[in-house]
Structure formats: C-alpha cells, structure tokens
Amino acid sequence: MIIADPLRSPPLTANSHSKQEPTHLEQDMVVKNKNKEDVVTETVLAEDGEEAHDCPDGGLRAWLVVVGLFCGMVGMIGIINAWGTFQAYYQEVKLPQRSSSDMWNGVIYVVGLPLGRLFDMGYLKLPMLLASALFIACLFLTAECTEYWQFLLCQGFGMGIASGVLFNMGNMLMTHWFKRRLGLALACMFAGASIGGCIFPIIVRTLLGHRSFQWTMRILGFIALGLLAVTNVTIAGRLPPKQGRTPLVSVAEFKRPAYSIYVSAWCISNLGLWTCMTYLTLSAVDAGLNATLAFNLLAILNATSTLGRISSGILADRYGPLNILVPASLIVAVVTYAWPFAKSTAAFVMIAVLIGVSSGAILAIVVQPFARLGSVTNVGMRIGMGSTITAIGAIAGPPIAGAILDATGSFKDVGYYAGIVRRFVIRIAWVGEHA
C-alpha cells in the first residue's frame, strides 16, 4: 500500500507529460490579457513612435530650421546679451539717477507657460511672426524713449517678451527635428546668441561714439529686421498638433522627482548665473580700466561663449547633459567668487573668457533634459512650465545683486552672493542626478 505525501508532487501517470487543454475560463483570461497588452503597446507607440524611428536627426529641412533659429538668436538674443553695454550707457548718460537694481531685462522666460501649450497645439509661425514684429517695433520705439518707465516698457517688457517667444519655441522646435544629436543642434542654434552678443556690444559702442542714441537703435532695428526675416521663412514644425485638450499646467509632471528637482535647480541657478555677465563691464570701469576695453569685455565673453556652447552640445550628446551641466556650474561658481578681486586688464580678460565658456556650456543645453523626461508630444508643456518657474530667478537675480551693490558699494559682496547660489545649485543637481 502506497501513501501519498501531501508535501510532494502527485505521482506521475501515463498522461502526466501530455499537454492539458485550457478551460474556457482560461482561454477568456488569455484573450483579455492579450487585448490589454495590445492597448498598452499601441499607447506607447502613439506617444513615442515619432521620436523612436521617425525623428530625422538631420537632413536639409532640419538644418534649415537650425539656420533660421540661429539668425533669430543673433538678431534677438544677441541684442539682449548686449544688455551690459546698454546698462553702463544708461547709468552714465541717459538715466544716471537710477540705481543698479533698477536695470535688468529678465522677462525672456515668463512667456514659456502659454507658449508651451500653443506649441503642442501646432501654433508656431504666427507667434514667431508677431514676436518678430514686436521686437523690431520696440527697437525703433526705444530710440524715442527719455523716461525710465518708457525704457522699461520697450526694452524691458516688449523686447523681453518677444525674445522669450523665440527662446522658448526655438528650444521646443529643436526637439521635433533632433533626438540623438539634439545637443549639437541646440548648440548651433545658441551659437547665434553668442555671436550676436559678441558683435552687438561693439556695434552699439561704435555707433554711440559716432551717431546719436536714436540712430543707434534704428540701425539695430534694421539689422534685426533682416535676420528675423530669414527666421520666419525657414522655420517649420514637423509633428501634427496634439489631439484633444492640451493642459496649460500638468501637476503630474511636478510629482516626478526628476522634473521638480531639475526645475528647482534651474530656477535657483538663474539667481546667480547672470550676475557676473551683467556687472562685468561696470566693475571693470569701477576698477579703472580703459573704457573701450571695459565695454569690449562683454564681446570677449560672448565670443568665448560660442566655444562653450558648441563643445557642451557635442559632449552632452555623448555623455548626457547633466554630466556637463554640473562641472560647468562649478566653474561658474569659482569664477564668480574670483571676479570681484580682479584689478588688472589681464585678470578681467581671463574672467571674461572663463565665465563665457562655462556659462555658454550651461545655456546651450539647459533645456535638453526636458526632452528626455517624457514624450516629445508634450515637450512644449514641460519646457513652458519649467521656463516660467525659472523666470523667478532670472528676473530677481540681477536686481538682488544690484541692491547688494547699492547697499555695500562693493562688488565683493555681489560675488559672494552669486557664488554661494551657484554652489547650492550644484548640490541640488547632484541630489537630482542620484535620486
């Protein structure tokens, strides 16, 4: 007599090795599971299919878009990057009664939120055309300004909002045409901002020495008109508009640690990133440098920024954007600490070169992580929300530094403030990378 052990498998029978036929219930469950898998697969393909195998990552049409945005960056952001020259001129000639904290243009990021929604809905050419017209009109109107509030309205808000349209939609558009080579494409686009920031301070300073302020601004307007015409002719979207309602804000994105930490780091970064670039010319004049050389420091900074932007774009495609942003932020922090102690011509030139390369490396790829945080169909919303929040830092940073300068009369305290902010950003970025 054999007693079966309940802890052991049942004894083999003649039919044990034969395949058992599934019951009707099991067949229904298999069919339902297969249908669920098909639905998930179709959803993933719908969201990521375009970026998985349809993104051109080059070609004539894609690079024409880059050329157009490059020209736009030269004509818009290049003039914005010459702000240090305008600031010094205003404080010396036009508005000597205004304090340093009153002089800043940081509205460029504010318009990101509505632009992200418009971009995802398929609107591109009309916003860019309106922004181009607004920017050119503000250049011509600035020529007629005499009061502070007039400069603030035209050169602060008007040109800032128009530049924000190009800045935000340019970044969003690059993610439609490039994926593996996105860093290089963004670097080429932002090289236009560096080149414009290199030539426009020299143009402005030269024109102010030979022409009136009114004609200086009008000539800038005609230059911008030609460059922005190329932009509006060459840009084009690639993906169809997103179907259904497109939310203005997605709370779900902020529940993701990677997104919320990165946006926080970018916002705090802007509190100190622009400080040295904004006050470099003013500090050089205060240190007794030749006025011509002091104003040309901004051109040197922007020229070397081109090298930083191109190299960071190439390296970001290979090693990842965060692995480039963190070391570049460390260099900015160290140079910002050292900047107020510069007294000689050689020291100021070295500061301009180092801050140009490192800040250029940051600005060229700062939006690239957003493309990696989700589907390209929602990239406008992610970039728009992020840039709108970071506007807090961009708008508040230089005026805070200006208030510190007015209160203490020393650029050393300004350098300490900006350097500490940059160190804090590095820690946040490190936490986000290892979260």
TORTORMAR-211859 format. One record per residue (C-alpha): residue in one letter; x, y, z. Coordinates in steps of 0.2 Angstrom, whole numbers, plus 5000, padded with zeros to 4 digits. Layout:
N
AXYZ;...
This chain:
435
M500050005000;I500750174995;I500350335005;A500450494995;D501450635004;P500450795004;L502150895003;R502750804987;S502050824969;P500750694964;P501350534957;L501650534938;T500350454927;A500350404909;N499650564904;S500650674915;H501850734901;S500450774889;K499850954887;Q498250994896;E496951084886;P496551254894;T494751284900;H493551414893;L493951524908;E495751514905;Q495551554886;D494551704890;M495851774903;V497251754890;V496251844877;K495851984889;N497752004894;K498252004876;N497052144872;K497752244887;E499452224881;D498952274864;V498152434871;V499752474881;T500852444866;E499852554855;T499852694868;V501752684869;L501952684851;A500752834849;E501752934862;D503552884857;G503452814840;E503852984832;E505453004842;A505952824841;H506052804822;D505352954813;C506453094820;P507653144806;D509053204817;G509753294802;G509453324783;L509253484773;R507553534781;A508053504799;W509653604797;L508753744788;V507753764804;V509353774814;V510053914802;G508354014804;L508454004823;F510254044823;C509854204813;G508454244826;M509654214840;V510954334833;G509554464830;M508654454846;I509554364860;G511254444853;I510554614857;I509854564874;N511554494878;A512254664874;W511254724889;G512854764899;T513354894887;F511654974887;Q511654974906;A513355054908;Y512755194895;Y511055224904;Q511955244921;E513255354914;V512155464901;K510355434900;L509755384917;P511155424930;Q509855454944;R509355264943;S510155134954;S510954974948;S509554864954;D508354954943;M509254904927;W508854724921;N507954634907;G507354464913;V505654444906;I506354324892;Y505754164902;V504054224908;V503054184892;G503554004892;L501953934900;P500653994887;L501953964873;G502153784878;R500353754876;L500253844859;F501753744853;D500953574857;M499353634849;G500353664832;Y500553854833;L502253914828;K502354034813;L501054164819;P501854184837;M503554194829;L503054324817;L502154434830;A503654414841;S504754474827;A503654624823;L503554674842;F505454664844;I505854774829;A504554894834;C505254904852;L506954944845;F506355094835;L505255154850;T506755144862;A507555274851;E506255394856;C506255354875;T506855484888;E506055424904;Y506455264914;W504655194913;Q504755214894;F506455114893;L505654984905;L504154964894;C505054954877;Q506754874881;G506254784897;F504554704894;G504254724875;M505954654869;G505954534883;I504354454879;A504754454860;S506454364864;G505554244876;V504454184861;L506054144851;F507054074865;N505653954871;M504953904854;G506653884847;N507053754861;M505453664858;L505653664839;M507353584840;T506653434850;H505453394835;W506953384822;F508353314833;K508553174846;R510253094846;R511053254840;L509953374850;G511453444860;L512353484844;A510853564836;L510453674852;A512253724852;C512253784834;M510653874837;F511353964853;A512954004845;G511954134836;A511654214853;S513554214857;I514054284840;G512654424842;G513254454859;C514954474853;I514654594839;F513254704845;P514154774860;I515554834848;I514254894836;V513254994850;R514855064857;T515455124840;L513855194834;L513655294851;G515355364848;H514955424830;R513055434830;S511655484841;F510755364853;Q509155374842;W510055324826;T511055184835;M509355104840;R508655124822;I510155044814;L509954894826;G508154884821;F508654874803;I509954734806;A508654644817;L507354654803;G508454564790;L508954424802;L507254394808;A506554394790;V507754234787;T507054154803;N505254174799;V505554104781;T506453944786;I505653884802;A504353744801;G503553624813;R503653434810;L502453344821;P500553364819;P499653454833;K499253354848;Q497453294848;G496253334862;R496353464875;T498153524879;P498353564898;L499153734902;V499953654918;S500253474922;V500353444941;A500853264937;E502453324930;F502953404946;K502553244956;R504053164947;P505653204957;A506753214942;Y505753354934;S505353454950;I507153444956;Y507853504939;V506653644938;S507153704956;A508953694951;W508753794935;C507753924945;I509053954958;S510353944945;N509654104937;L509854194953;G511754194951;L512154144933;W511854324926;T512754424939;C514454424933;M513954444915;T512854594920;Y514054694930;L515754644922;T515854804912;L515354914926;S516554834938;A517954854926;V517655044924;D517555054943;A519254964944;G519955104932;L520155004916;N520155094900;A518355124895;T518555054877;L519254894884;A517954884898;F516554884886;N517454764875;L517454634889;L515654584885;A516154554867;I517554444873;L516454354885;N515154314871;A516454264859;T517154134870;S515454084875;T515254014857;L516653884861;G515753834877;R514053814868;I514753704854;S515853594864;S514453564878;G513253524864;I514353394857;L514853324874;A513053324880;D512553204866;R513953084871;Y513953094890;G512253164895;P511853344898;L511853334917;N513653264917;I514153434908;L513053554917;V513753504934;P515553544930;A515153694920;S514153764935;L515653734947;I516753834935;V515453974935;A515453974954;V517353984956;V517554124943;T516154224951;Y516954214968;A518654274960;W517854404949;P517754554961;F519554534966;A520154564948;K521054734946;S522154724931;T521754704912;A522454534911;A521354474926;F519754544919;V520054474902;M520354304910;I518754324920;A517854364904;V518554204895;L518154084909;I516454154913;G516054154894;V516553974891;S515753904907;S514054004906;G513953964887;A514153774891;I512653794903;L511453904892;A511653794877;I511053634884;V510053684900;V508353634891;Q508953474884;P508553364900;F506653414897;A506753314880;R507253164890;L505953174903;G504453114893;S503653104876;V504053234863;T502253274860;N502153354877;V503853444877;G503153614874;M502153594891;R503753534900;I504853674894;G503553804896;M503153764914;G504953754918;S505553914910;T504054004918;I504553954935;T506453994932;A505954164927;I505854204945;G507754184947;A508054264930;I507054424935;A507554434953;G509454384952;P510254534945;P509154664954;I509654574970;A511454594966;G511154774961;A510354804978;I511854724987;L513054834977;D512054994981;A511954944999;T513854895001;G514654984987;S515754834984;F515754704971;K516554584983;D514854554992;V513954534975;G515254404970;Y514954314987;Y513054314984;A513154244966;G514554114970;I513554044985;V512054024974;R512953934961;R513753814974;F511953774981;V511353734963;I512753614961;R512153524977;I510353514971;A510953454954;W511953314962;V510453264973;G509353254957;E510653154947;H510753024961;A508853024966;
